[in-house]
Amino acid sequence: MAVKGTRHSEEQIIATLKQGEAGLTTAELCRQHGVTEQTYCRWKTKYGGM
């Protein structure tokens, strides 16, 4: 069974997280980038320190 690839590169994910730090709401970010809030929170946990 193959593991599903990601739609977003690490650079895109980090850019999205920086927008969140700049003050955009989580709901707005998720709508703009086509991800769920659960995915956004997972990204924050994984890439938050970068």
ZADO-1210 file (C-alpha; in nm, 4 decimals, padded with zeros to 6 digits):
<atoms>
<atom x="00.0000" y="00.0000" z="00.0000" code="MET" pos="1"/>
<atom x="00.1471" y="00.3352" z="-00.1043" code="ALA" pos="2"/>
<atom x="00.1491" y="00.6390" z="00.1218" code="VAL" pos="3"/>
<atom x="-00.0441" y="00.9307" z="-00.0203" code="LYS" pos="4"/>
<atom x="00.1748" y="01.2278" z="-00.1183" code="GLY" pos="5"/>
<atom x="00.1171" y="01.5783" z="00.0067" code="THR" pos="6"/>
<atom x="-00.0459" y="01.8569" z="-00.1903" code="ARG" pos="7"/>
<atom x="00.1582" y="02.1314" z="-00.0278" code="HIS" pos="8"/>
<atom x="00.5358" y="02.1676" z="-00.0166" code="SER" pos="9"/>
<atom x="00.7115" y="02.2483" z="00.3093" code="GLU" pos="10"/>
<atom x="00.7684" y="02.6023" z="00.1805" code="GLU" pos="11"/>
<atom x="00.3947" y="02.6483" z="00.1182" code="GLN" pos="12"/>
<atom x="00.3099" y="02.5110" z="00.4626" code="ILE" pos="13"/>
<atom x="00.5579" y="02.7415" z="00.6364" code="ILE" pos="14"/>
<atom x="00.4276" y="03.0415" z="00.4384" code="ALA" pos="15"/>
<atom x="00.0731" y="02.9526" z="00.5475" code="THR" pos="16"/>
<atom x="00.1799" y="02.9326" z="00.9127" code="LEU" pos="17"/>
<atom x="00.3507" y="03.2719" z="00.8860" code="LYS" pos="18"/>
<atom x="00.0241" y="03.4207" z="00.7585" code="GLN" pos="19"/>
<atom x="-00.1433" y="03.2798" z="01.0683" code="GLY" pos="20"/>
<atom x="00.1182" y="03.4438" z="01.2899" code="GLU" pos="21"/>
<atom x="00.0565" y="03.7713" z="01.1060" code="ALA" pos="22"/>
<atom x="-00.3019" y="03.7715" z="01.2314" code="GLY" pos="23"/>
<atom x="-00.5256" y="03.5902" z="00.9819" code="LEU" pos="24"/>
<atom x="-00.7843" y="03.3699" z="01.1492" code="THR" pos="25"/>
<atom x="-00.7485" y="02.9926" z="01.1280" code="THR" pos="26"/>
<atom x="-01.0826" y="02.9625" z="00.9488" code="ALA" pos="27"/>
<atom x="-00.9806" y="03.2200" z="00.6861" code="GLU" pos="28"/>
<atom x="-00.6430" y="03.0548" z="00.6272" code="LEU" pos="29"/>
<atom x="-00.7996" y="02.7127" z="00.5887" code="CYS" pos="30"/>
<atom x="-01.0534" y="02.8439" z="00.3393" code="ARG" pos="31"/>
<atom x="-00.7852" y="03.0212" z="00.1319" code="GLN" pos="32"/>
<atom x="-00.5519" y="02.7211" z="00.1187" code="HIS" pos="33"/>
<atom x="-00.8129" y="02.4462" z="00.0939" code="GLY" pos="34"/>
<atom x="-00.7177" y="02.2581" z="00.4102" code="VAL" pos="35"/>
<atom x="-00.9096" y="02.1577" z="00.7200" code="THR" pos="36"/>
<atom x="-00.8472" y="02.3131" z="01.0602" code="GLU" pos="37"/>
<atom x="-00.7220" y="01.9720" z="01.1738" code="GLN" pos="38"/>
<atom x="-00.4565" y="01.9786" z="00.8994" code="THR" pos="39"/>
<atom x="-00.3585" y="02.3350" z="00.9950" code="TYR" pos="40"/>
<atom x="-00.3155" y="02.2317" z="01.3590" code="CYS" pos="41"/>
<atom x="-00.1056" y="01.9308" z="01.2536" code="ARG" pos="42"/>
<atom x="00.1163" y="02.1618" z="01.0439" code="TRP" pos="43"/>
<atom x="00.1504" y="02.3968" z="01.3416" code="LYS" pos="44"/>
<atom x="00.2660" y="02.1101" z="01.5598" code="THR" pos="45"/>
<atom x="00.5125" y="01.9782" z="01.3015" code="LYS" pos="46"/>
<atom x="00.6484" y="02.3027" z="01.1528" code="TYR" pos="47"/>
<atom x="00.5685" y="02.5558" z="01.4244" code="GLY" pos="48"/>
<atom x="00.9283" y="02.6057" z="01.5341" code="GLY" pos="49"/>
<atom x="01.0614" y="02.6980" z="01.1889" code="MET" pos="50"/>
</atoms>
